[in-house]
Amino acid sequence: MDLVVIGAGIVGLAHASLALAEGWSVVVVDRDHEAVGASVRNFGHACITAQSGDLHTMAKSSRRHLLAMAEKAGFRAAEAGAVVIARTPAELAILEELAAAREAGEVQLLDAEETSSRIGRSDAEGILGGAWLRDDLRVDPRTTVAALAAWVDAQPRGEVRWNTTALGADGASGAQGDQTVVVRTSRGTLHARRAIVCVGNDVDRLWPELAAEHQIQRCVLQMARVQMAHDEASAEPEIVPAVLTATSMLRYPAFTDMPSAQGLREQVVAAQPELLEIGANVMCTQRPDGTLLVGDSHAYSLTAAPFLDERTSQILLDEHRAVLGRDLTVIERWQGVYASSDVAPYLVRDVAPGVTVVSVTSGVGMTLSFGLAERTLAAMAPTP
Ligand SMILES: Cc1cc2nc3c(=O)[nH]c(=O)nc-3n(C[C@H](O)[C@H](O)[C@H](O)COP(=O)(O)OP(=O)(O)OC[C@H]3O[C@@H](n4cnc5c(N)ncnc54)[C@H](O)[C@@H]3O)c2cc1C
């Protein structure tokens, strides 16, 4: 066997899919019976445009692969873009600055009416304008990872083994520079030429020193799925793009790089400090059934506290009601956890000959996964 991938989230499956495309034989192992990690708990937003520098380049190659894999594996990657809503002059200024900094058409400024109609509102009260981020994609997080795993498993040289926990991996180099890797699992030992470890926020469970060195913490996010109120006579509003707001502009690098970002932070500190207290990124995406995935808050610690804080949920819901201009009924709440580090946005490290640990440590693994996988595999050349 050429490759064992540990972890069947989006990062592991991106590596597995691209390795299969290179002709490698691949086995993916996951400790669970189906993927239930960060990759199914998120918004499904490939947040391409809001990345900057090298991450933007990586995100754009990820986008190409996501679209190609959507065709092959039969999941929907909607070229829906994202709408960023501006409700104050500082927010509008950042969008204007970003539009001027990017190639023509990539960031398209919208007036208040255009912005509100794209988020399913019949009025533009409180909205000054916005921008449409052309290159962003939207996938349904609850079905995408399962579809990708099924595709990998259906390939003649691919296999996914669920309910199989990796306990460790060791590698050795032969005299010719060739590598042999041994992966110990709860269901026996696997031998391969390479192993790529994509266990999300659980790097510390297998390589605690590496996790400590990269200062990986767990970032805990509160999310909800909500139903939008609408007239009996009218259909549920359709919100095609992902929807971002002021707090998204405080989080993603393309916005924080802009000259007006500091002014926006001061504005939120003065007017809505509770949003900063809970680390809010008020954003939403629509699922195929019309319900919205709304979130989120951010809290950082080594171990994820299991409790959902009701005040945090209410602050987020109130802000979503204000942004969308309609009442929302909560159907489900859950917690998501991702790996976070201030050291770097992602970790790629060889921990033994032929054994590479990969983790996105900046909360945008859905966006970067395939671009990162492309680079990891290229660095492993020559291919087996
Ligand atoms: C609420 C929330 C919202 C987010 N929104 C977005 C977004 O809109 N856009 C975006 O780009 N990113 C978003 N992210 C971040 C993104 O979801 C993550 O960066 C990404 O899913 C990480 O993928 P992963 O495959 O590394 O981890 P995971 O999806 O967590 O997968 C890791 C897998 O490894 C398995 N595993 C762990 N240990 C072992 C072991 N020892 N043996 C075998 N298997 C093991 C687990 O069972 C799991 O299936 C969000 C995250 C959260 C939590």
The ligand as a MOL file (V3000), in Angstrom:
LIG
                    3D

  0  0  0     0  0            999 V3000
M  V30 BEGIN CTAB
M  V30 COUNTS 53 58 0 0 0
M  V30 BEGIN ATOM
M  V30 1 C -18.4660 25.4450 13.9850 0
M  V30 2 C -17.3800 25.4950 12.9530 0
M  V30 3 C -17.5340 26.2940 11.8300 0
M  V30 4 C -16.5360 26.3300 10.8670 0
M  V30 5 N -16.7790 26.9860 9.6950 0
M  V30 6 C -15.8910 26.8680 8.6680 0
M  V30 7 C -16.1890 27.3850 7.4010 0
M  V30 8 O -17.2900 27.8590 7.1230 0
M  V30 9 N -15.2290 27.3630 6.4570 0
M  V30 10 C -14.0060 26.7840 6.6830 0
M  V30 11 O -13.1520 26.8040 5.8060 0
M  V30 12 N -13.7450 26.1770 7.8500 0
M  V30 13 C -14.6480 26.2050 8.8470 0
M  V30 14 N -14.3890 25.6230 10.0360 0
M  V30 15 C -13.1070 24.9210 10.2240 0
M  V30 16 C -13.1460 23.5690 9.5580 0
M  V30 17 O -14.3470 22.9160 9.8520 0
M  V30 18 C -11.9550 22.7470 10.0490 0
M  V30 19 O -10.7610 23.4730 9.8640 0
M  V30 20 C -11.8780 21.4400 9.2640 0
M  V30 21 O -13.1220 20.7840 9.2540 0
M  V30 22 C -10.8090 20.5380 9.8580 0
M  V30 23 O -10.8600 19.3320 9.1300 0
M  V30 24 P -10.1050 18.0560 9.6410 0
M  V30 25 O -10.3370 16.9960 8.6530 0
M  V30 26 O -8.6980 18.4380 9.9830 0
M  V30 27 O -10.7630 17.7440 11.0600 0
M  V30 28 P -12.0690 16.9180 11.4290 0
M  V30 29 O -13.2020 17.2010 10.5310 0
M  V30 30 O -12.2920 17.1550 12.8820 0
M  V30 31 O -11.6680 15.4140 11.1660 0
M  V30 32 C -10.6980 14.7330 11.9180 0
M  V30 33 C -11.0560 13.2560 11.8630 0
M  V30 34 O -10.0020 12.5340 12.4690 0
M  V30 35 C -10.5680 11.4480 13.1710 0
M  V30 36 N -9.5940 11.0090 14.1750 0
M  V30 37 C -9.0830 11.7140 15.2030 0
M  V30 38 N -8.1810 10.9900 15.8780 0
M  V30 39 C -8.1200 9.7860 15.2590 0
M  V30 40 C -7.3640 8.5940 15.4820 0
M  V30 41 N -6.4640 8.5020 16.4750 0
M  V30 42 N -7.5670 7.5460 14.6630 0
M  V30 43 C -8.4580 7.6040 13.6560 0
M  V30 44 N -9.2040 8.7150 13.4020 0
M  V30 45 C -9.0190 9.7840 14.1880 0
M  V30 46 C -11.8470 12.0250 13.7520 0
M  V30 47 O -12.7760 10.9820 14.0550 0
M  V30 48 C -12.3230 12.9380 12.6230 0
M  V30 49 O -13.2470 12.2890 11.7640 0
M  V30 50 C -15.3500 25.5840 11.0460 0
M  V30 51 C -15.1950 24.7980 12.1760 0
M  V30 52 C -16.1950 24.7330 13.1070 0
M  V30 53 C -16.0140 23.8400 14.3070 0
M  V30 END ATOM
M  V30 BEGIN BOND
M  V30 1 1 1 2
M  V30 2 1 2 3
M  V30 3 2 2 52
M  V30 4 2 3 4
M  V30 5 1 4 5
M  V30 6 1 4 50
M  V30 7 2 5 6
M  V30 8 1 6 7
M  V30 9 1 6 13
M  V30 10 2 7 8
M  V30 11 1 7 9
M  V30 12 1 9 10
M  V30 13 2 10 11
M  V30 14 1 10 12
M  V30 15 2 12 13
M  V30 16 1 13 14
M  V30 17 1 14 15
M  V30 18 1 14 50
M  V30 19 1 15 16
M  V30 20 1 16 17
M  V30 21 1 16 18
M  V30 22 1 18 19
M  V30 23 1 18 20
M  V30 24 1 20 21
M  V30 25 1 20 22
M  V30 26 1 22 23
M  V30 27 1 23 24
M  V30 28 2 24 25
M  V30 29 1 24 26
M  V30 30 1 24 27
M  V30 31 1 27 28
M  V30 32 2 28 29
M  V30 33 1 28 30
M  V30 34 1 28 31
M  V30 35 1 31 32
M  V30 36 1 32 33
M  V30 37 1 33 34
M  V30 38 1 33 48
M  V30 39 1 34 35
M  V30 40 1 35 36
M  V30 41 1 35 46
M  V30 42 1 36 37
M  V30 43 1 36 45
M  V30 44 2 37 38
M  V30 45 1 38 39
M  V30 46 1 39 40
M  V30 47 2 39 45
M  V30 48 1 40 41
M  V30 49 2 40 42
M  V30 50 1 42 43
M  V30 51 2 43 44
M  V30 52 1 44 45
M  V30 53 1 46 47
M  V30 54 1 46 48
M  V30 55 1 48 49
M  V30 56 2 50 51
M  V30 57 1 51 52
M  V30 58 1 52 53
M  V30 END BOND
M  V30 END CTAB
M  END
